[in-house]
Amino acid sequence: MGKLSQSFRRFAEATARYSGKPAAFLSAAGIVVVWALTGPIFDFNDTWQLVINTGTTIITFLMVFLIQNSQNRESAALQIKLDELIRATEAHNSLLDLEDVDEEALDRIRENYRKLAHQRQEQAQRLQASPARRDEDKEEADEACSEMEEIDRELKEAREKQAEEKQVEGKQAKEKQVEEKPAQKKAVEGAGESEPGTSAARP
């Protein structure tokens, strides 16, 4: 299975790499032009139309899986690199599992970063701003930071709740296994006791 996966990975990478080159586009365009020029030869019949329809459908169908495989690996590698950067810096560690949060939390985080980016731009343009304006910018920055801290707390609580649920599920599974073991042992002992009686009844 490992060799098959490696072979498919290399084939998907080569397909995604070469299909994005100009030569691939020119080849596809040339095929379409040749097909169109052969139309009068075949009187534009149904078979002539079926050739291009079938060919493009099959190629598109197969390319979907190859390109998706390549994109999945690239996305996973990029996510790992970003996680390592977040872990190694003083960024919010709660953003490490950001792909597991719901849409509402993502929207809140995105809005806060948008506010922070806008404030940085305004600060760069307003170095000579009045003290009142500076106080207002500081209040907005503090509000955005407090919002991020609240989101951090919510994400932490969600992770703790998820960990507790996993622990409960694991504990229940272990208890179920412990309860099933005596029943299995009794069944085995009962089967062992019935075998001598059966053999004795036989002539």
Buried (B, 14 or more C-beta within 10 A) or exposed (E): EEEEEEEEEEEBBEBBEEBEEEEEEEEEEEEEEEBEEEEEEEEEEEEBEEEBEEEBEEEEEEBEEBBEBBEEBEEEEEEEEBBEEBEEEEEBBBBBEBEEBEEEBEEBBEEBEEBBEEBEEEBEEEEEBEEEEEEEBEEBBEEBEEBBEEBBEBBEEBBEEEEEEEEEEEEEEEEEEEEEEEEEEEEEEEEEEEEEEEEEEEE
